[in-house]
Amino acid sequence: MSPALTKAQSNPRKAWDDTRLVKECLAGNEEAWSLLIDKYKALIYSIPVKYNLPPHEAADVFQLTCMELLTRLPQLREPRALPKWLMQ
């Protein structure tokens, strides 16, 4: 593989938008779930860090947020709104 290829080119799934990722997650695609979490892990962690929570508590918030996302994903009406949902 050429070093000039971007990560998205070497793995087209990484280029999926939120609509596609959510659709694939709802279909049971575990790789899509991993990609979705990987895409938003920095955002999810940034909120408790902003409020000066210690690392172990930030990790708990991350885990709870991911569990809540998994539970509520079928109710998400607009996948493009996912970042705003995660921040709330």
Chimera marker file (.cmm) of the C-alpha trace (Angstrom):
<marker_set name="trace">
<marker id="1" x="0.000" y="0.000" z="0.000" r="1" g="1" b="0" radius="0.5"/>
<marker id="2" x="1.270" y="3.425" z="-0.898" r="1" g="1" b="0" radius="0.5"/>
<marker id="3" x="2.150" y="5.736" z="2.014" r="1" g="1" b="0" radius="0.5"/>
<marker id="4" x="0.213" y="8.418" z="0.177" r="1" g="1" b="0" radius="0.5"/>
<marker id="5" x="-3.060" y="6.602" z="0.896" r="1" g="1" b="0" radius="0.5"/>
<marker id="6" x="-5.039" y="8.082" z="3.733" r="1" g="1" b="0" radius="0.5"/>
<marker id="7" x="-6.570" y="5.961" z="6.481" r="1" g="1" b="0" radius="0.5"/>
<marker id="8" x="-9.999" y="6.442" z="4.910" r="1" g="1" b="0" radius="0.5"/>
<marker id="9" x="-8.681" y="5.139" z="1.602" r="1" g="1" b="0" radius="0.5"/>
<marker id="10" x="-7.037" y="2.125" z="3.215" r="1" g="1" b="0" radius="0.5"/>
<marker id="11" x="-10.257" y="1.355" z="5.151" r="1" g="1" b="0" radius="0.5"/>
<marker id="12" x="-13.310" y="2.780" z="3.366" r="1" g="1" b="0" radius="0.5"/>
<marker id="13" x="-15.477" y="2.084" z="6.419" r="1" g="1" b="0" radius="0.5"/>
<marker id="14" x="-13.589" y="4.753" z="8.370" r="1" g="1" b="0" radius="0.5"/>
<marker id="15" x="-14.987" y="7.270" z="5.886" r="1" g="1" b="0" radius="0.5"/>
<marker id="16" x="-18.598" y="6.330" z="6.713" r="1" g="1" b="0" radius="0.5"/>
<marker id="17" x="-20.696" y="9.248" z="7.879" r="1" g="1" b="0" radius="0.5"/>
<marker id="18" x="-22.801" y="9.080" z="11.047" r="1" g="1" b="0" radius="0.5"/>
<marker id="19" x="-25.935" y="8.087" z="9.161" r="1" g="1" b="0" radius="0.5"/>
<marker id="20" x="-24.196" y="5.043" z="7.711" r="1" g="1" b="0" radius="0.5"/>
<marker id="21" x="-22.502" y="4.173" z="10.998" r="1" g="1" b="0" radius="0.5"/>
<marker id="22" x="-25.790" y="4.330" z="12.916" r="1" g="1" b="0" radius="0.5"/>
<marker id="23" x="-27.559" y="2.250" z="10.270" r="1" g="1" b="0" radius="0.5"/>
<marker id="24" x="-24.818" y="-0.378" z="10.396" r="1" g="1" b="0" radius="0.5"/>
<marker id="25" x="-24.820" y="-0.383" z="14.211" r="1" g="1" b="0" radius="0.5"/>
<marker id="26" x="-28.573" y="-0.930" z="14.266" r="1" g="1" b="0" radius="0.5"/>
<marker id="27" x="-28.070" y="-3.847" z="11.869" r="1" g="1" b="0" radius="0.5"/>
<marker id="28" x="-25.722" y="-5.443" z="14.400" r="1" g="1" b="0" radius="0.5"/>
<marker id="29" x="-22.414" y="-4.588" z="12.726" r="1" g="1" b="0" radius="0.5"/>
<marker id="30" x="-19.872" y="-4.723" z="15.567" r="1" g="1" b="0" radius="0.5"/>
<marker id="31" x="-17.148" y="-3.110" z="13.454" r="1" g="1" b="0" radius="0.5"/>
<marker id="32" x="-19.447" y="-0.126" z="12.844" r="1" g="1" b="0" radius="0.5"/>
<marker id="33" x="-19.996" y="0.167" z="16.610" r="1" g="1" b="0" radius="0.5"/>
<marker id="34" x="-16.231" y="0.177" z="17.166" r="1" g="1" b="0" radius="0.5"/>
<marker id="35" x="-15.788" y="2.814" z="14.485" r="1" g="1" b="0" radius="0.5"/>
<marker id="36" x="-18.561" y="4.960" z="15.965" r="1" g="1" b="0" radius="0.5"/>
<marker id="37" x="-17.055" y="4.818" z="19.450" r="1" g="1" b="0" radius="0.5"/>
<marker id="38" x="-13.563" y="5.436" z="18.090" r="1" g="1" b="0" radius="0.5"/>
<marker id="39" x="-14.849" y="8.466" z="16.202" r="1" g="1" b="0" radius="0.5"/>
<marker id="40" x="-16.421" y="10.026" z="19.298" r="1" g="1" b="0" radius="0.5"/>
<marker id="41" x="-14.257" y="8.813" z="22.177" r="1" g="1" b="0" radius="0.5"/>
<marker id="42" x="-12.365" y="12.106" z="22.447" r="1" g="1" b="0" radius="0.5"/>
<marker id="43" x="-15.621" y="14.065" z="22.585" r="1" g="1" b="0" radius="0.5"/>
<marker id="44" x="-17.129" y="11.739" z="25.184" r="1" g="1" b="0" radius="0.5"/>
<marker id="45" x="-14.024" y="11.950" z="27.392" r="1" g="1" b="0" radius="0.5"/>
<marker id="46" x="-13.709" y="15.714" z="26.980" r="1" g="1" b="0" radius="0.5"/>
<marker id="47" x="-16.890" y="16.474" z="28.920" r="1" g="1" b="0" radius="0.5"/>
<marker id="48" x="-15.934" y="14.918" z="32.290" r="1" g="1" b="0" radius="0.5"/>
<marker id="49" x="-12.368" y="16.184" z="31.856" r="1" g="1" b="0" radius="0.5"/>
<marker id="50" x="-13.753" y="19.700" z="31.357" r="1" g="1" b="0" radius="0.5"/>
<marker id="51" x="-15.406" y="19.357" z="34.773" r="1" g="1" b="0" radius="0.5"/>
<marker id="52" x="-12.112" y="18.203" z="36.316" r="1" g="1" b="0" radius="0.5"/>
<marker id="53" x="-13.234" y="14.668" z="37.128" r="1" g="1" b="0" radius="0.5"/>
<marker id="54" x="-10.397" y="12.300" z="37.962" r="1" g="1" b="0" radius="0.5"/>
<marker id="55" x="-9.426" y="9.808" z="35.233" r="1" g="1" b="0" radius="0.5"/>
<marker id="56" x="-11.248" y="6.839" z="36.802" r="1" g="1" b="0" radius="0.5"/>
<marker id="57" x="-14.475" y="8.859" z="37.020" r="1" g="1" b="0" radius="0.5"/>
<marker id="58" x="-14.041" y="10.122" z="33.451" r="1" g="1" b="0" radius="0.5"/>
<marker id="59" x="-13.704" y="6.468" z="32.404" r="1" g="1" b="0" radius="0.5"/>
<marker id="60" x="-16.942" y="5.657" z="34.249" r="1" g="1" b="0" radius="0.5"/>
<marker id="61" x="-18.727" y="8.517" z="32.474" r="1" g="1" b="0" radius="0.5"/>
<marker id="62" x="-17.353" y="7.243" z="29.156" r="1" g="1" b="0" radius="0.5"/>
<marker id="63" x="-18.647" y="3.737" z="29.825" r="1" g="1" b="0" radius="0.5"/>
<marker id="64" x="-22.067" y="4.939" z="30.968" r="1" g="1" b="0" radius="0.5"/>
<marker id="65" x="-22.376" y="7.218" z="27.953" r="1" g="1" b="0" radius="0.5"/>
<marker id="66" x="-21.533" y="4.360" z="25.584" r="1" g="1" b="0" radius="0.5"/>
<marker id="67" x="-24.075" y="2.108" z="27.280" r="1" g="1" b="0" radius="0.5"/>
<marker id="68" x="-26.726" y="4.833" z="27.064" r="1" g="1" b="0" radius="0.5"/>
<marker id="69" x="-25.886" y="5.375" z="23.402" r="1" g="1" b="0" radius="0.5"/>
<marker id="70" x="-26.216" y="1.673" z="22.680" r="1" g="1" b="0" radius="0.5"/>
<marker id="71" x="-29.593" y="1.592" z="24.440" r="1" g="1" b="0" radius="0.5"/>
<marker id="72" x="-30.966" y="4.729" z="22.800" r="1" g="1" b="0" radius="0.5"/>
<marker id="73" x="-29.463" y="4.406" z="19.333" r="1" g="1" b="0" radius="0.5"/>
<marker id="74" x="-32.714" y="3.034" z="17.842" r="1" g="1" b="0" radius="0.5"/>
<marker id="75" x="-34.487" y="6.205" z="19.020" r="1" g="1" b="0" radius="0.5"/>
<marker id="76" x="-32.002" y="8.585" z="17.390" r="1" g="1" b="0" radius="0.5"/>
<marker id="77" x="-34.026" y="10.420" z="14.755" r="1" g="1" b="0" radius="0.5"/>
<marker id="78" x="-31.188" y="12.347" z="13.143" r="1" g="1" b="0" radius="0.5"/>
<marker id="79" x="-27.756" y="10.678" z="13.157" r="1" g="1" b="0" radius="0.5"/>
<marker id="80" x="-26.104" y="13.983" z="12.234" r="1" g="1" b="0" radius="0.5"/>
<marker id="81" x="-27.212" y="15.246" z="15.666" r="1" g="1" b="0" radius="0.5"/>
<marker id="82" x="-25.177" y="12.554" z="17.427" r="1" g="1" b="0" radius="0.5"/>
<marker id="83" x="-22.353" y="14.873" z="18.587" r="1" g="1" b="0" radius="0.5"/>
<marker id="84" x="-24.874" y="17.220" z="20.235" r="1" g="1" b="0" radius="0.5"/>
<marker id="85" x="-26.636" y="14.261" z="21.855" r="1" g="1" b="0" radius="0.5"/>
<marker id="86" x="-23.330" y="13.002" z="23.234" r="1" g="1" b="0" radius="0.5"/>
<marker id="87" x="-22.516" y="16.407" z="24.703" r="1" g="1" b="0" radius="0.5"/>
<marker id="88" x="-25.800" y="16.488" z="26.591" r="1" g="1" b="0" radius="0.5"/>
<link id1="1" id2="2" r="1" g="1" b="0" radius="0.2"/>
<link id1="2" id2="3" r="1" g="1" b="0" radius="0.2"/>
<link id1="3" id2="4" r="1" g="1" b="0" radius="0.2"/>
<link id1="4" id2="5" r="1" g="1" b="0" radius="0.2"/>
<link id1="5" id2="6" r="1" g="1" b="0" radius="0.2"/>
<link id1="6" id2="7" r="1" g="1" b="0" radius="0.2"/>
<link id1="7" id2="8" r="1" g="1" b="0" radius="0.2"/>
<link id1="8" id2="9" r="1" g="1" b="0" radius="0.2"/>
<link id1="9" id2="10" r="1" g="1" b="0" radius="0.2"/>
<link id1="10" id2="11" r="1" g="1" b="0" radius="0.2"/>
<link id1="11" id2="12" r="1" g="1" b="0" radius="0.2"/>
<link id1="12" id2="13" r="1" g="1" b="0" radius="0.2"/>
<link id1="13" id2="14" r="1" g="1" b="0" radius="0.2"/>
<link id1="14" id2="15" r="1" g="1" b="0" radius="0.2"/>
<link id1="15" id2="16" r="1" g="1" b="0" radius="0.2"/>
<link id1="16" id2="17" r="1" g="1" b="0" radius="0.2"/>
<link id1="17" id2="18" r="1" g="1" b="0" radius="0.2"/>
<link id1="18" id2="19" r="1" g="1" b="0" radius="0.2"/>
<link id1="19" id2="20" r="1" g="1" b="0" radius="0.2"/>
<link id1="20" id2="21" r="1" g="1" b="0" radius="0.2"/>
<link id1="21" id2="22" r="1" g="1" b="0" radius="0.2"/>
<link id1="22" id2="23" r="1" g="1" b="0" radius="0.2"/>
<link id1="23" id2="24" r="1" g="1" b="0" radius="0.2"/>
<link id1="24" id2="25" r="1" g="1" b="0" radius="0.2"/>
<link id1="25" id2="26" r="1" g="1" b="0" radius="0.2"/>
<link id1="26" id2="27" r="1" g="1" b="0" radius="0.2"/>
<link id1="27" id2="28" r="1" g="1" b="0" radius="0.2"/>
<link id1="28" id2="29" r="1" g="1" b="0" radius="0.2"/>
<link id1="29" id2="30" r="1" g="1" b="0" radius="0.2"/>
<link id1="30" id2="31" r="1" g="1" b="0" radius="0.2"/>
<link id1="31" id2="32" r="1" g="1" b="0" radius="0.2"/>
<link id1="32" id2="33" r="1" g="1" b="0" radius="0.2"/>
<link id1="33" id2="34" r="1" g="1" b="0" radius="0.2"/>
<link id1="34" id2="35" r="1" g="1" b="0" radius="0.2"/>
<link id1="35" id2="36" r="1" g="1" b="0" radius="0.2"/>
<link id1="36" id2="37" r="1" g="1" b="0" radius="0.2"/>
<link id1="37" id2="38" r="1" g="1" b="0" radius="0.2"/>
<link id1="38" id2="39" r="1" g="1" b="0" radius="0.2"/>
<link id1="39" id2="40" r="1" g="1" b="0" radius="0.2"/>
<link id1="40" id2="41" r="1" g="1" b="0" radius="0.2"/>
<link id1="41" id2="42" r="1" g="1" b="0" radius="0.2"/>
<link id1="42" id2="43" r="1" g="1" b="0" radius="0.2"/>
<link id1="43" id2="44" r="1" g="1" b="0" radius="0.2"/>
<link id1="44" id2="45" r="1" g="1" b="0" radius="0.2"/>
<link id1="45" id2="46" r="1" g="1" b="0" radius="0.2"/>
<link id1="46" id2="47" r="1" g="1" b="0" radius="0.2"/>
<link id1="47" id2="48" r="1" g="1" b="0" radius="0.2"/>
<link id1="48" id2="49" r="1" g="1" b="0" radius="0.2"/>
<link id1="49" id2="50" r="1" g="1" b="0" radius="0.2"/>
<link id1="50" id2="51" r="1" g="1" b="0" radius="0.2"/>
<link id1="51" id2="52" r="1" g="1" b="0" radius="0.2"/>
<link id1="52" id2="53" r="1" g="1" b="0" radius="0.2"/>
<link id1="53" id2="54" r="1" g="1" b="0" radius="0.2"/>
<link id1="54" id2="55" r="1" g="1" b="0" radius="0.2"/>
<link id1="55" id2="56" r="1" g="1" b="0" radius="0.2"/>
<link id1="56" id2="57" r="1" g="1" b="0" radius="0.2"/>
<link id1="57" id2="58" r="1" g="1" b="0" radius="0.2"/>
<link id1="58" id2="59" r="1" g="1" b="0" radius="0.2"/>
<link id1="59" id2="60" r="1" g="1" b="0" radius="0.2"/>
<link id1="60" id2="61" r="1" g="1" b="0" radius="0.2"/>
<link id1="61" id2="62" r="1" g="1" b="0" radius="0.2"/>
<link id1="62" id2="63" r="1" g="1" b="0" radius="0.2"/>
<link id1="63" id2="64" r="1" g="1" b="0" radius="0.2"/>
<link id1="64" id2="65" r="1" g="1" b="0" radius="0.2"/>
<link id1="65" id2="66" r="1" g="1" b="0" radius="0.2"/>
<link id1="66" id2="67" r="1" g="1" b="0" radius="0.2"/>
<link id1="67" id2="68" r="1" g="1" b="0" radius="0.2"/>
<link id1="68" id2="69" r="1" g="1" b="0" radius="0.2"/>
<link id1="69" id2="70" r="1" g="1" b="0" radius="0.2"/>
<link id1="70" id2="71" r="1" g="1" b="0" radius="0.2"/>
<link id1="71" id2="72" r="1" g="1" b="0" radius="0.2"/>
<link id1="72" id2="73" r="1" g="1" b="0" radius="0.2"/>
<link id1="73" id2="74" r="1" g="1" b="0" radius="0.2"/>
<link id1="74" id2="75" r="1" g="1" b="0" radius="0.2"/>
<link id1="75" id2="76" r="1" g="1" b="0" radius="0.2"/>
<link id1="76" id2="77" r="1" g="1" b="0" radius="0.2"/>
<link id1="77" id2="78" r="1" g="1" b="0" radius="0.2"/>
<link id1="78" id2="79" r="1" g="1" b="0" radius="0.2"/>
<link id1="79" id2="80" r="1" g="1" b="0" radius="0.2"/>
<link id1="80" id2="81" r="1" g="1" b="0" radius="0.2"/>
<link id1="81" id2="82" r="1" g="1" b="0" radius="0.2"/>
<link id1="82" id2="83" r="1" g="1" b="0" radius="0.2"/>
<link id1="83" id2="84" r="1" g="1" b="0" radius="0.2"/>
<link id1="84" id2="85" r="1" g="1" b="0" radius="0.2"/>
<link id1="85" id2="86" r="1" g="1" b="0" radius="0.2"/>
<link id1="86" id2="87" r="1" g="1" b="0" radius="0.2"/>
<link id1="87" id2="88" r="1" g="1" b="0" radius="0.2"/>
</marker_set>
